[in-house]
């Protein structure tokens, strides 16, 4: 498999544009557990924090599963 197409930029752009539903599926967080203020910003921040701890290899696995 050609892994060169899975650059950090491609993965970062994909993550920034996925739906809340997909974020829920990937992270296990539920949007309804967070305040709806500011467009569920706390939910997005929790998901982004979770995502930031993954290695690029793990991010690629999620990208392949959900893209």
Beta strands, then each sheet from edge to edge (+ up, - down):
end
